[in-house]
Amino acid sequence: MFSLVSCAALAGIAEWVCCPGRLNAPLYRALAACPAVHRWDAADCASAAFFALGRVQATGRPVAVVAGSGQEAAAMLPAAVNAYYGRHPLLIVTVDDAANSGGTGAHATIEQEALFGIYAPTARLELPCPVSDLPDLAAQLAEGFPVHLQLRVDAESVMPMRDLSTLTIEDPPAAPPFRGSLVALSQMLRFHAQDGLVLLLGALEPAEQEPALWLARTLRVPVVADAASGLREELAASCLQNAEEILAECPPRYVLRVGAVPESPFWPMLEDMPATQVFSITRSGFSGLSRQSEVIEGEPEQIMKALGDVPHVGDTMRLLPASRQHAGRTEELLMASPESAPALVRALSNHAALADAVCIGSPTAAELWNNYAQWQVPTLYLRSLHTMGSQGILSTFLGLSADTGYACCLAGDLAVLRDMAAPAILPQLAPGRRVVAVLSNNGAAAAVEETEGDAELHRLLCQPPAHRVADLAALWGAEYYPIHTEADLEVLDSAGDDALIFLELLPE
């Protein structure tokens, strides 16, 4: 186990999230003897995995999470799926007894081979073992995908002790070189972009924002920027508002996407626009479309350098004037309906702009934020946590905000209910102000078609929570405030620097 901790340190793993389990004792003994390693404890495996995922995103380093048993490890699958599609190096460690093989039905044992399928390939390791048999975790995690390490422990063997007091954590593995050809993209930008080009910005890592900003300012084309890009406000003058309507009426000849798969409603519309040629520059390597498109996989900074000089293209399709008209109508409607959901999200965004980290935890919240959040103050560190579902939202938020002085999360009421184990992590976090804003959606009512007149269909589709948000806040030991108008948000102005606050947004 001591050699394994050293092996993980070579891969840049400085944090371990530990779930309780009898067979984990040798591993935890080794971790406890290593001052360089930060150890988090979390009793619930699902919450632990999402918290570890938040730490990966916050630190840019691989993080290990240790399951309590095989059955509990199965609860980590949703986090593994999120890590896979987000290209986050999460190491999932499970420990079982070499004397009990999986598939026998013995208590506390399950078959762990390929437990996480394609989302986290299994590497099996029999312990104790010679150092030469240890896996090359640095190479496996360098690709950025999650890995499942199954440790088979001989409970009768005595694990050798080693001194890890001087162990140091290495830098995380360098990103692999970009993959894909720049020829078609380069030719499009230099010779054909004048026919109509729109730039789409999905979620970006902090290191990806500067090259994406350079590209947008150089091309000077209309931009559709997700809030999770961190550039939505910075590029406000070039951003298309109501993009799906404008671009449906006037489809662009070319679309260049940078970052993760965009949240904009226009993106899925591209499935039915075969005449629009789509290019993607993305760290994840996923196209996000079932139709043919050109994908260049890698770090945007590397790709921009290889791309070289790009021309100034401009708004050749004259899309921005229509966007400005829509923006004016939106402002009028927000002033006329101050108690609406868009107006409350706009008001919340004015406060959240001061936060070190902002997290969005439901599709409805993301749509409202992208369309109606303030445009003046850059919100550089904003994460969308809902893209693979609404599980683990608050645990991931706590992982992301563990070291921040002020963090804000906007989530739906069901997302809060689905992460009831998250409060157990709170006592381990650094002091800071954390605000959880719960958008009262009456369950999934905001995301489904009208069901008026069919009470049973409404119950099954929407499932409004039976618990009050005030009761959930009490479970967290948080202050609770109902928010009906912008004025109600003034409670944040007087909140303490170490306050935990639940806001329930109650729009008309």
C-alpha positions as CSV (number, residue, x, y, z in Angstrom):
1,M,0.0,0.0,0.0
2,F,2.9,2.4,0.7
3,S,4.3,1.8,-2.8
4,L,0.8,2.4,-4.2
5,V,0.6,5.8,-2.5
6,S,4.0,6.6,-3.9
7,C,2.9,5.5,-7.3
8,A,-0.2,7.8,-7.1
9,A,2.0,10.7,-6.0
10,L,4.1,10.3,-9.2
11,A,0.8,10.7,-11.1
12,G,0.2,14.1,-9.3
13,I,-2.5,12.8,-6.9
14,A,-2.4,15.0,-3.8
15,E,-5.9,14.4,-2.5
16,W,-7.7,11.2,-1.5
17,V,-11.4,11.1,-0.6
18,C,-11.9,8.1,1.7
19,C,-15.1,6.1,2.4
20,P,-15.1,3.9,5.5
21,G,-14.5,0.1,4.9
22,R,-12.9,-2.7,6.8
23,L,-10.6,-3.7,4.0
24,N,-9.4,-0.2,3.4
25,A,-7.4,-0.1,6.7
26,P,-4.0,-0.9,5.1
27,L,-4.4,1.8,2.5
28,Y,-5.6,4.4,5.0
29,R,-2.7,3.5,7.3
30,A,-0.3,4.3,4.4
31,L,-2.2,7.5,3.6
32,A,-2.2,8.6,7.2
33,A,1.6,8.2,7.3
34,C,2.1,10.6,4.3
35,P,1.9,14.3,5.3
36,A,1.9,15.5,1.7
37,V,-1.4,13.9,1.0
38,H,-4.7,15.6,1.9
39,R,-7.3,13.2,3.2
40,W,-11.0,13.9,3.0
41,D,-13.6,11.6,4.6
42,A,-17.1,11.0,3.2
43,A,-19.4,8.2,4.5
44,D,-21.6,8.1,1.3
45,C,-19.8,6.7,-1.8
46,A,-21.9,8.6,-4.3
47,S,-21.4,11.9,-2.5
48,A,-17.7,11.1,-2.1
49,A,-17.2,10.5,-5.8
50,F,-18.9,13.7,-6.8
51,F,-16.9,15.7,-4.2
52,A,-13.7,14.2,-5.7
53,L,-14.9,15.2,-9.1
54,G,-15.3,18.8,-7.9
55,R,-11.8,18.7,-6.5
56,V,-10.5,17.5,-9.9
57,Q,-12.1,20.5,-11.5
58,A,-11.0,22.9,-8.8
59,T,-7.3,21.9,-8.8
60,G,-6.7,20.6,-12.3
61,R,-5.1,17.5,-10.7
62,P,-6.2,13.9,-10.7
63,V,-7.9,13.0,-7.4
64,A,-8.5,9.5,-5.9
65,V,-11.7,8.3,-4.2
66,V,-11.8,5.1,-2.2
67,A,-15.0,3.1,-2.1
68,G,-16.2,1.4,1.1
69,S,-17.1,-1.9,-0.7
70,G,-17.9,-3.3,-4.1
71,Q,-21.7,-2.6,-3.7
72,E,-21.0,0.9,-2.6
73,A,-18.6,1.4,-5.5
74,A,-21.5,0.9,-7.9
75,A,-23.0,4.1,-6.6
76,M,-20.0,5.9,-8.1
77,L,-21.0,5.2,-11.7
78,P,-22.8,8.5,-12.2
79,A,-19.7,10.4,-11.1
80,A,-17.6,8.2,-13.4
81,V,-19.9,9.1,-16.3
82,N,-19.6,12.8,-15.6
83,A,-15.8,12.5,-15.4
84,Y,-15.6,10.5,-18.7
85,Y,-17.6,13.1,-20.7
86,G,-16.0,16.0,-19.0
87,R,-12.5,14.5,-19.5
88,H,-11.6,14.7,-15.8
89,P,-8.9,12.3,-14.4
90,L,-10.7,10.6,-11.5
91,L,-9.1,7.6,-9.9
92,I,-11.7,5.2,-8.4
93,V,-10.1,2.7,-5.9
94,T,-12.0,-0.4,-4.7
95,V,-10.5,-2.9,-2.2
96,D,-11.7,-6.5,-1.8
97,D,-10.5,-9.6,-0.2
98,A,-8.5,-11.9,-2.5
99,A,-10.0,-14.9,-0.7
100,N,-13.5,-14.0,-1.8
101,S,-14.0,-13.9,-5.6
102,G,-16.9,-11.9,-7.0
103,G,-19.9,-13.5,-8.5
104,T,-20.3,-16.0,-5.7
105,G,-23.0,-14.1,-3.8
106,A,-20.8,-13.9,-0.7
107,H,-21.6,-11.0,1.6
108,A,-20.0,-7.6,0.7
109,T,-18.5,-9.0,-2.6
110,I,-19.6,-8.3,-6.2
111,E,-17.9,-8.8,-9.6
112,Q,-15.8,-5.7,-10.1
113,E,-14.2,-6.4,-13.4
114,A,-15.5,-3.7,-15.8
115,L,-17.7,-2.4,-13.1
116,F,-17.8,1.0,-14.7
117,G,-17.9,-0.2,-18.3
118,I,-16.2,2.2,-20.8
119,Y,-16.4,5.1,-18.4
120,A,-13.6,3.9,-16.1
121,P,-11.6,0.9,-17.3
122,T,-10.6,-1.5,-14.6
123,A,-6.9,-2.2,-13.7
124,R,-6.6,-5.1,-11.3
125,L,-3.8,-5.3,-8.8
126,E,-3.0,-8.2,-6.4
127,L,-1.5,-7.0,-3.1
128,P,1.1,-7.4,-1.7
129,C,3.1,-7.2,-5.0
130,P,6.6,-6.2,-6.2
131,V,7.0,-2.6,-7.2
132,S,7.5,-3.7,-10.8
133,D,3.8,-4.8,-10.9
134,L,2.4,-1.4,-9.9
135,P,0.4,0.3,-12.6
136,D,1.7,3.4,-14.4
137,L,-1.0,5.7,-13.1
138,A,0.7,8.7,-14.5
139,A,0.4,7.4,-18.1
140,Q,-3.2,6.1,-17.5
141,L,-4.4,9.4,-16.1
142,A,-2.6,11.6,-18.6
143,E,-5.4,11.0,-21.1
144,G,-7.8,12.7,-18.7
145,F,-10.3,9.9,-18.4
146,P,-11.3,8.2,-15.1
147,V,-9.6,4.9,-14.1
148,H,-10.9,2.2,-11.8
149,L,-8.1,0.5,-9.7
150,Q,-9.3,-2.7,-8.2
151,L,-7.1,-3.8,-5.3
152,R,-7.2,-7.5,-4.3
153,V,-5.8,-7.7,-0.8
154,D,-4.6,-10.9,0.9
155,A,-6.0,-10.3,4.4
156,E,-3.5,-12.9,5.9
157,S,-0.4,-11.1,4.6
158,V,1.4,-8.4,6.6
159,M,1.9,-5.3,4.5
160,P,5.5,-3.9,4.7
161,M,5.8,-0.5,6.4
162,R,7.6,2.4,4.7
163,D,8.5,6.0,5.7
164,L,6.5,8.4,3.6
165,S,7.2,11.5,5.7
166,T,9.3,12.9,2.9
167,L,7.2,11.9,0.0
168,T,6.5,14.7,-2.5
169,I,3.6,15.1,-5.0
170,E,4.7,15.4,-8.6
171,D,3.1,17.8,-11.1
172,P,0.0,16.3,-12.8
173,P,0.7,14.6,-16.2
174,A,1.1,16.9,-19.1
175,A,-1.8,16.9,-21.6
176,P,-1.2,14.8,-24.7
177,P,-0.6,16.6,-28.0
178,F,-3.7,17.6,-30.0
179,R,-5.2,15.1,-32.4
180,G,-6.8,15.9,-35.7
181,S,-6.0,17.9,-38.8
182,L,-6.1,21.7,-39.0
183,V,-6.1,21.8,-42.8
184,A,-9.9,22.0,-43.3
185,L,-10.4,24.5,-40.4
186,S,-7.5,26.7,-41.7
187,Q,-8.8,26.7,-45.2
188,M,-12.3,27.6,-44.0
189,L,-11.1,30.5,-41.9
190,R,-8.9,32.0,-44.5
191,F,-10.9,31.4,-47.7
192,H,-14.6,30.7,-46.9
193,A,-15.5,32.3,-43.5
194,Q,-16.8,35.4,-45.2
195,D,-19.8,33.3,-46.4
196,G,-21.0,33.3,-42.8
197,L,-19.3,32.1,-39.6
198,V,-20.6,31.9,-36.0
199,L,-18.4,31.0,-33.0
200,L,-19.9,28.8,-30.3
201,L,-18.2,28.7,-26.9
202,G,-19.0,25.8,-24.6
203,A,-17.7,25.3,-21.1
204,L,-14.0,26.2,-20.8
205,E,-11.3,25.5,-18.3
206,P,-9.6,28.6,-16.9
207,A,-6.5,27.9,-18.9
208,E,-8.6,27.6,-22.1
209,Q,-10.3,31.0,-21.7
210,E,-7.5,33.2,-22.9
211,P,-6.9,31.4,-26.3
212,A,-10.7,31.3,-26.9
213,L,-10.9,35.0,-26.1
214,W,-8.1,35.8,-28.5
215,L,-9.8,33.8,-31.3
216,A,-13.2,35.6,-30.7
217,R,-11.6,39.0,-30.7
218,T,-9.5,38.3,-33.8
219,L,-12.4,36.8,-35.9
220,R,-14.9,39.4,-34.7
221,V,-17.8,37.1,-35.7
222,P,-21.1,36.7,-33.9
223,V,-20.6,34.6,-30.7
224,V,-23.0,32.3,-28.8
225,A,-21.3,31.9,-25.4
226,D,-22.4,29.6,-22.6
227,A,-22.0,31.2,-19.2
228,A,-19.7,28.2,-18.3
229,S,-17.3,29.5,-20.9
230,G,-16.4,32.3,-18.5
231,L,-16.4,34.7,-21.5
232,R,-20.1,35.5,-21.9
233,E,-19.8,38.9,-20.3
234,E,-16.4,39.7,-21.7
235,L,-17.8,39.2,-25.2
236,A,-21.2,40.8,-24.5
237,A,-20.9,43.1,-27.5
238,S,-20.4,40.2,-29.9
239,C,-22.8,37.7,-28.3
240,L,-26.1,36.7,-30.0
241,Q,-29.0,36.8,-27.6
242,N,-32.0,34.6,-28.7
243,A,-29.5,32.8,-30.9
244,E,-31.7,29.8,-31.7
245,E,-34.4,32.0,-33.2
246,I,-32.0,34.3,-35.1
247,L,-29.9,31.4,-36.5
248,A,-32.9,29.3,-37.4
249,E,-34.1,32.1,-39.7
250,C,-30.6,32.7,-41.1
251,P,-28.5,29.6,-40.7
252,P,-24.7,30.2,-40.9
253,R,-22.6,28.5,-43.5
254,Y,-20.0,27.6,-40.9
255,V,-20.0,27.0,-37.1
256,L,-16.8,26.8,-35.1
257,R,-17.2,25.5,-31.6
258,V,-14.5,25.8,-28.9
259,G,-14.8,24.0,-25.5
260,A,-17.3,21.5,-24.3
261,V,-20.6,20.6,-26.0
262,P,-22.6,23.9,-25.9
263,E,-25.7,24.3,-23.8
264,S,-27.3,26.7,-26.3
265,P,-30.5,25.4,-27.8
266,F,-29.0,26.2,-31.2
267,W,-26.5,23.3,-30.9
268,P,-29.0,20.4,-31.2
269,M,-30.7,22.3,-34.1
270,L,-27.5,21.7,-36.1
271,E,-28.5,18.0,-36.4
272,D,-31.1,19.2,-38.9
273,M,-28.9,21.7,-40.7
274,P,-26.7,19.6,-43.1
275,A,-25.7,22.6,-45.1
276,T,-23.9,24.1,-42.1
277,Q,-20.4,22.8,-41.7
278,V,-19.4,22.3,-38.1
279,F,-15.8,22.4,-36.7
280,S,-15.0,21.7,-33.0
281,I,-11.9,22.5,-31.0
282,T,-12.4,20.6,-27.8
283,R,-10.3,19.1,-25.0
284,S,-12.9,16.3,-24.4
285,G,-12.7,15.0,-28.0
286,F,-16.5,14.5,-28.2
287,S,-18.3,16.0,-31.2
288,G,-21.6,16.4,-29.5
289,L,-23.5,15.7,-32.7
290,S,-24.6,12.5,-34.4
291,R,-24.0,14.0,-37.8
292,Q,-20.7,14.4,-39.5
293,S,-18.4,17.2,-38.3
294,E,-14.7,18.1,-38.0
295,V,-13.3,17.5,-34.5
296,I,-9.8,18.6,-33.3
297,E,-9.1,17.2,-29.9
298,G,-6.7,18.8,-27.5
299,E,-5.9,21.9,-25.4
300,P,-7.1,25.0,-27.2
301,E,-3.8,26.9,-26.5
302,Q,-1.8,24.2,-28.4
303,I,-4.3,24.3,-31.3
304,M,-4.4,28.1,-31.6
305,K,-0.6,28.2,-31.8
306,A,-0.5,25.6,-34.5
307,L,-3.4,27.3,-36.3
308,G,-1.3,30.5,-36.6
309,D,-2.7,33.8,-37.8
310,V,-6.4,34.0,-38.4
311,P,-8.2,36.7,-40.4
312,H,-10.7,39.3,-39.3
313,V,-14.0,38.0,-40.6
314,G,-16.7,40.1,-38.9
315,D,-20.5,39.9,-38.9
316,T,-20.9,39.3,-42.6
317,M,-24.5,38.0,-42.1
318,R,-25.6,41.1,-40.1
319,L,-26.9,39.0,-37.2
320,L,-26.0,41.3,-34.4
321,P,-28.5,44.1,-35.1
322,A,-31.4,41.5,-34.6
323,S,-29.7,40.4,-31.4
324,R,-29.6,44.0,-30.1
325,Q,-33.3,44.4,-30.7
326,H,-34.0,41.2,-28.8
327,A,-31.8,42.4,-25.9
328,G,-33.8,45.6,-25.7
329,R,-37.1,43.8,-25.5
330,T,-35.7,41.5,-22.9
331,E,-34.7,44.4,-20.6
332,E,-38.2,45.9,-21.0
333,L,-39.8,42.5,-20.0
334,L,-37.5,42.1,-17.0
335,M,-38.4,45.5,-15.7
336,A,-42.1,44.8,-16.3
337,S,-42.0,41.4,-14.5
338,P,-39.7,41.9,-11.5
339,E,-41.1,38.8,-9.7
340,S,-40.6,36.4,-12.7
341,A,-38.0,33.6,-12.7
342,P,-35.8,35.4,-15.3
343,A,-35.8,38.6,-13.2
344,L,-34.9,36.7,-10.0
345,V,-32.1,34.9,-11.8
346,R,-30.9,38.3,-13.2
347,A,-30.9,39.7,-9.6
348,L,-29.0,36.7,-8.2
349,S,-26.4,36.9,-10.9
350,N,-25.6,40.5,-9.8
351,H,-24.6,39.2,-6.4
352,A,-23.0,36.0,-7.7
353,A,-20.7,38.1,-10.0
354,L,-18.7,38.8,-6.8
355,A,-18.2,35.1,-6.0
356,D,-15.0,33.2,-6.5
357,A,-16.9,30.2,-8.0
358,V,-20.5,29.9,-9.4
359,C,-22.1,26.5,-10.2
360,I,-25.3,25.9,-12.1
361,G,-27.1,22.7,-11.2
362,S,-30.1,22.1,-13.5
363,P,-31.0,22.6,-17.2
364,T,-33.7,25.1,-16.3
365,A,-31.3,27.1,-14.2
366,A,-28.7,27.0,-17.0
367,E,-31.2,28.2,-19.6
368,L,-32.3,31.1,-17.4
369,W,-28.8,32.0,-16.5
370,N,-27.5,31.9,-20.1
371,N,-30.4,34.1,-21.3
372,Y,-31.0,36.5,-18.5
373,A,-28.0,36.8,-16.2
374,Q,-26.2,40.2,-16.0
375,W,-23.8,41.1,-18.9
376,Q,-21.6,43.7,-17.2
377,V,-19.3,42.0,-14.8
378,P,-17.3,39.0,-16.0
379,T,-18.1,35.7,-14.2
380,L,-14.8,33.9,-15.0
381,Y,-15.3,30.8,-13.0
382,L,-18.7,29.3,-13.6
383,R,-19.4,25.6,-13.9
384,S,-22.4,23.8,-15.3
385,L,-22.8,20.6,-13.2
386,H,-26.0,19.2,-14.7
387,T,-24.9,18.1,-18.1
388,M,-25.0,14.3,-17.2
389,G,-27.9,14.5,-14.8
390,S,-28.9,16.1,-11.5
391,Q,-27.2,13.7,-9.1
392,G,-24.3,14.9,-6.9
393,I,-24.8,18.6,-7.7
394,L,-24.2,19.9,-4.2
395,S,-21.3,17.4,-3.4
396,T,-19.5,18.6,-6.6
397,F,-20.2,22.2,-5.6
398,L,-18.6,21.6,-2.2
399,G,-15.6,20.1,-3.9
400,L,-15.3,23.0,-6.2
401,S,-15.7,25.6,-3.5
402,A,-13.7,23.8,-0.7
403,D,-10.9,26.5,-0.8
404,T,-12.9,29.5,-1.9
405,G,-13.9,32.5,0.2
406,Y,-17.3,33.0,-1.6
407,A,-19.2,30.5,-3.8
408,C,-22.7,30.3,-5.1
409,C,-24.7,27.5,-6.6
410,L,-28.1,27.7,-8.4
411,A,-29.9,24.4,-8.5
412,G,-33.4,22.9,-8.8
413,D,-35.3,21.5,-5.9
414,L,-34.9,17.9,-7.0
415,A,-31.2,18.3,-7.3
416,V,-31.0,19.2,-3.6
417,L,-33.1,16.2,-2.6
418,R,-30.9,13.9,-4.6
419,D,-27.8,14.8,-2.7
420,M,-28.8,14.5,1.0
421,A,-25.4,13.2,2.1
422,A,-23.5,16.3,1.0
423,P,-23.8,18.2,4.4
424,A,-21.5,15.6,6.0
425,I,-18.6,17.1,4.1
426,L,-19.1,20.7,5.3
427,P,-17.1,20.5,8.5
428,Q,-13.9,19.7,6.6
429,L,-14.1,22.7,4.3
430,A,-12.1,26.0,4.6
431,P,-14.1,28.9,6.1
432,G,-16.1,30.8,3.5
433,R,-19.5,32.1,2.4
434,R,-21.5,29.5,0.5
435,V,-24.8,30.3,-1.0
436,V,-27.2,27.6,-2.3
437,A,-30.0,29.1,-4.4
438,V,-32.8,26.7,-4.9
439,L,-35.1,27.4,-7.9
440,S,-38.5,26.2,-6.9
441,N,-39.5,24.2,-10.0
442,N,-42.2,22.1,-8.3
443,G,-40.0,19.1,-9.2
444,A,-39.5,18.7,-12.9
445,A,-42.5,20.9,-13.8
446,A,-40.3,23.5,-15.6
447,A,-38.8,20.8,-17.9
448,V,-41.9,19.0,-19.1
449,E,-44.8,19.7,-21.4
450,E,-48.1,21.2,-20.0
451,T,-50.0,18.5,-18.1
452,E,-52.9,20.6,-16.8
453,G,-56.0,18.5,-16.5
454,D,-54.2,15.2,-16.0
455,A,-53.2,15.1,-12.3
456,E,-51.7,11.6,-12.4
457,L,-49.5,12.4,-15.5
458,H,-48.4,15.6,-13.7
459,R,-47.5,13.6,-10.6
460,L,-45.5,11.0,-12.4
461,L,-43.6,13.4,-14.7
462,C,-43.0,16.3,-12.3
463,Q,-42.9,14.6,-8.8
464,P,-43.0,17.8,-6.7
465,P,-40.9,17.4,-3.6
466,A,-42.8,16.6,-0.4
467,H,-40.1,18.4,1.7
468,R,-39.8,22.1,2.1
469,V,-36.6,23.9,1.2
470,A,-36.6,25.4,4.7
471,D,-36.4,21.9,6.2
472,L,-33.5,21.0,3.9
473,A,-31.7,24.2,5.0
474,A,-32.2,23.1,8.6
475,L,-30.6,19.7,7.8
476,W,-27.6,21.6,6.5
477,G,-27.5,23.9,9.5
478,A,-27.9,26.8,7.0
479,E,-29.7,30.1,7.2
480,Y,-32.9,30.1,5.1
481,Y,-34.5,33.0,3.2
482,P,-37.4,32.9,0.7
483,I,-36.8,35.2,-2.3
484,H,-39.8,36.7,-4.0
485,T,-38.3,39.9,-5.3
486,E,-34.9,41.4,-6.0
487,A,-35.1,43.4,-2.7
488,D,-35.2,40.1,-0.8
489,L,-31.7,39.3,-2.0
490,E,-30.3,42.2,0.1
491,V,-29.8,39.6,2.9
492,L,-26.6,38.7,1.1
493,D,-25.2,42.2,1.6
494,S,-25.1,41.6,5.4
495,A,-24.2,37.9,5.4
496,G,-21.1,36.9,7.2
497,D,-17.9,35.8,5.6
498,D,-18.4,32.2,7.0
499,A,-22.1,32.0,6.4
500,L,-24.0,29.0,4.8
501,I,-27.2,30.3,3.2
502,F,-30.1,28.7,1.4
503,L,-32.1,30.9,-0.8
504,E,-35.4,29.7,-2.2
505,L,-36.3,31.5,-5.4
506,L,-40.1,31.7,-5.5
507,P,-41.1,33.3,-8.8
508,E,-44.6,34.3,-9.9
